Amino acid sequence: MNFLKKHGYKLIGSLLVLYTLFVGLLTPLKPGITFLSTNSIDQGQYLNVMINGYNTHFKSASDNRAWLKIDSVYAVEALKLTPISETEIMAYFLLPNFAPDSAKILPLGVLMDNSIDGHFERPSAIFYKQNSHYIQQGRTLWTQWPMNNLHTNTSFNFPYRNILQESIRNTYYHVPMWFAMIALFFYSMILSIRFIRSNDEALMIKSVALIKVGFIFGVAGLLTGALWAKYTWGQYWSFDVKQNMSAIALMIYGSLLVLRNSITDPHQANKISAAYNIFAFAALIPLIFIIPRLTDSLHPGNGGNPAFGSGDLENTMRMVFYPAVLCWILVGLWMAEITNRLDKISQKMTLFLHNK
């Protein structure tokens, strides 16, 4: 029983790391559309478009269907579909002469459906151009092909998202590392406050150990974020406000460690570090959570850019994401415990050599 009380969180953290690695990396994505051979069409014209799918089974399925849709009501079904391979299919459409809208350009989504892959869509994939409009006739023409009897893919898969594609798996590593960093920094601040009240230097040694590990998680968060940014935004560092504020926050904590090591008196170093740590965490909150929301940002959840919604972080992802957050926090606490022991040994060795 004592063993479980002392080491239970380590066991849970280790098992959750394995779970997030295996499930997070090996679970396939749902079918999606990666590319279309054209992106515009004029009213009343024939459209022959090659559709490239991802994790699709166009060749195996015998009941492929496709629509160009304005919304859930107005759509045009493909006249003919010719599978080229499992991931390629040629679709033939005849666009009506009028649309149920007076806009000169309408974005059309491409909706695919079959019994193997279920139904999946690429929104705003093709733009419908019209020089004249007759809304009432357009409403009649675009409601002749109802999108009904759609199949559902019940497999345990992660969602397919345009641009993100396979990089969506980074959600299980990049984001939880930031959660772990914040949790470790918060715990460190609590210990700093307790040190100031009790003057127990063991608390401050543990607090610094938490800062060191939290800093490592922060750097890991920046690196995984830079890799993700390269894939989705086109460059590792775009000077996005979230990236800049995160870097500044880490520099503040890095400066704390440098300042502490520059002070020769251990007791004085603990006092200054404790006070610094409290103000560092007070600065961390606005830097990470407030300032990025006040200006334009590419980062989800900041500057008017919506965070992950129900369609992005759906139930299958939550089954990995939440355990990932917990596992990295537990692993961080374990790493901090080891760091704390090493720091105590180092302090004793330094004191021994000094007295000798």
N, C-alpha and C positions, 0 to 999 in steps of 0.2 A: 504493500500500500504506500509506504514512504517513497519507494522508487517511482511509482506512478505520479505522486504529488510533485516530486522533484524533477522528473524527466518526462512527464506525460506530454507537456506542450511541445517538447522536442520531437517526440514520436509523431504527434499529430501534424506538426509542421512538415516533417520529412515525408510523411505519406501524402499530404496535400500537394507538396512540390511534385512528387511523382505523378499524382493524379492530373495536375494542371499541365504537366509536360506531355504526358501520353494522350490524354483526351483533347487537350488544346491543340496539339500538333497533328494528330492522326485522324480526327473527325473530319470528313469531307465537307465541302461547301455545297449548298443547294445549287441547282441548275441556274444559269444566268445567260445573258446575252453580252458578248464582249465586243462585237463589231458588226456594222452594217455597211454594205458596199455603197450606199448612197445616203444622203442626209436631207434631201429636199425633193419636192414633187409639186407640179402645178395642178390646179384643179382640172378634173376631167381627163387626166392622162393615165396610161398604163404604167405600172411600176414593177420592174423586175429587180428584186433585191436579194443579195446573198446575206444570209444571217449566220453568224458564227456564234456557237453556243459554248458554254463551259459546264463540264460534268453533265452533258446532255446525252440523249439516246435517240436522236432523230432517225437513224437508220433502223434501229430495232423496233421502234414504235410504229404501229400501223395506223394510228388514229391522230396524226399530227394536225393541229389547227392553228391558225394565226390570224390576228386582227391588227389593224391600225386603229387606235382608239383616241378619241378626244377626252372622254371621261368614261364613267361607268355605264352611261346610257348610249352615247353616240360612238359608233365604230363601223369599220368596213372589214369584212372577212376576206381572207385570201381566196382567189379563184382556184388556185392550184398550188400545191407544195411538192417539191421534188427533193428528197433527201440525197445529199452527196456523200456524207459520212455521218458518223455519230455526232459530230459537232458542227456540221455544215448543212444548211438546207436552203434551197432557192424558193422564194415566195413570189407569187404573181398577184398583183392587185390592180383593180380598176377604180380609180378615185372618182367619186361623184363630182358633178359639175358645180355644186354649191355645198357650202358648209353651214351648219346650224349656228353660225356666228358671223358677225360683220367684220371681224378682224382680218387684215390682209395676210397675216401669217399666223398659223395655228400650230403649236407643237403637238405632235402625235406620238403616243407611246406604242411600242410593239409588244403585243401580248401573245405568248406561245402557250400551247396546251397539248399534253398527251397523257396517256394512262401510266407511263413509266415515270416521267419527270414531274408530273403535276403541271400547274400553270405558273408562269413566271413572266416578268415584264421588265422592259427597259424603258423608263419614262423619257419623254422629250427626245426621242431618237430620230424622228424625221419631221421636217417642217413643211406644212401644207400651205402653198401660196395661192391666193385667189385675187383676181383683179375686179371681179364683180360678185355680188352676193344676192341671194334670195333665201332669206333665213327660213321661211316656212317650208319651202321645198327641200332645203338642206336638212331640216329636222326629219322630214319623211325619208329622205334618201339614206341618212346615217342611222336609221333605226330598223333597217331591214335585216340586219345580221346580229341578233342578240347574242351576247356573250354569256351563254348559260351552260349548265351541265359541265362546269369546269372540274378537272381532277385536282386532287390535293395530294401533295407529297408528304407522307407521314413518317418518312425516315428521320432518324436523329442526325440532322445536319445543321451546320452553322449557316447563317444567311449570306447570300452573295450580294455584295454591294459594288456598284460601279466605282472605278478608280481604286478603291481599297482592295478588292479581290482577296487574294490569299493573305495580304498584309493585315487583314482584320484580326488575325490571330495575335498580333502584337498587343491587342487590347488586354490580353491576359498577363502581360509582362510589363509593358510600359506604364500603364495606369496604376496597377497594384504597387509598383515600386515607389511611386510618389505617395500613395496612401501609407505605405510602410515608413517612408522617410518622415512624413508629418507626424505619424504616431510616435516614432522614436524621439523626434525633437520635442514633442509635447511631454512625453514621459521624462525626458531630460530636464525640461523646464520645471516640472513638478519637483524633481529631486533637488534642483538648484534652490528653489524656494525653501524646501525642507532643510537644506544645508545652512542657509542664511539664518533660519530660526533656531537650529540646534547646534550648529558649528561642528557637525559630525563629518569629518573629512572623507570617510568611506562613501558617504552619499555623493560627494562631488566627484570622486574617482569613477563611480558608476555612471554619473551624469555625463562625464566626458566620454566614457566608453560608448554611451548611447549616441552622442554627437558624432563620434568617429564612424560608427556603423551607418547612422542616418545619412552622413555625407556620402558614403559609398553608394547607398541606394539612390541618392540624388544624382550622382554622376551617372549611375547606370540608367536612371530615368532620362537624363539628357541624351545619352548615347543612343538608347533605343528610340527616343523621340526623333533624333537627327536622322537615323536610318529610315524611320517611317516617313519623315518629311521629304527625304530624297525621293522616295517612291511615289508619294501622293502630291507633293507640291513642287517637285523638280529640283530641289537643292537641300543640302544638309542643314544649312542655317540661313533662313530667310529674314532674320531680324524681326520675326513676329514678336509682338509684345509679350506673349506667354513665354516664349523662349528667352527673351531678354530678362524678364522679371525673375524667371527661375534661375538663370545664371547669376543674377545679382544676389538672390537669396543664398545660393550656395557660396558665393564669395564672402558673404557676411559670416557664415559659419566657418568657412575656411580661415578667415581672419581671426576668429576666436581661437582656433587651434594654434595658429602661428603666434598670437599674442601670449597665450598660456605658456608655450614652450620658451618664450623669450624672457619670462620672469623666473629668476633663480630661486626666490623664496617660495617653497611649496604652499605655505599657508596663504601668502599674499596672492599667489596664482589662483588658488581656489576661490578666494573672495571676489577677485576681479572677474574670473570666468563665470561665476554664478550670476553676478549682476549683468554681465554682458549677455549671458544666455537668455535671461528673461527678456531683455530688450530685443534680442535677435528673433525670438519667437513672435514677439509683438510686431516686428517688421515683416515676418514671414507671411502672416495672414493677409495683409493688404497687397503684398507683392504677388502672391499666388492667386488669391481669390477675388480681390476687389479691382485693382488697377487694370488687369486684362479685360474686365467687363466694361470699362469706361471708354474704350477705343476700339477701332476696327481690328479684327484678328481673324486669322485663318483657322485658329484652333477651335475645336468644338466646345460650345458652352461659353464662349467669350465674344465680346464685341458684336452682339446680335447674331452670331453664328450659333445655331441651336446645338445643344449637347446631344448625346446619344438618346434617341427616342425608343419607343416600344418596338419599332421596326428594325432598329439597329442593334440594340441590346435585347434581343428576344429571349424567350425562356431557355432555349438551348445554350445560349451564351452565358446567361446568368448562372447556370449550373457549373460553369467553370470560373467565371469572373469572380463571384463572391468567395469561393474557396481560395482563389488565387490571392485575393486581398488578405485573407486571414493567414494563409501559409507564409507569405513574405513578411508579415508582421511578426509571426512566431519565429521564423528563421532569423529575423533581425534581432529579436530579443535573445535568442540563443547566441548569435554572433557577439552581441554586446556583453553577454555573460562571460564568454571566452576572452574578449578584449579586456574586460574588467579584471579578470584573474591575471592576465599578462601584465597589465599596468601595475597591479599590486606587487607582483614579483619584481618588476623592473624598479619600482620605488624602493622595495626592500634591498635589492642589490645595490642600488645607488647609495642608500643610507649605510649599508655595510661597508662598501668601499670607502665612503667618506670618513667613517669612524676609524677604519683601519689605517 
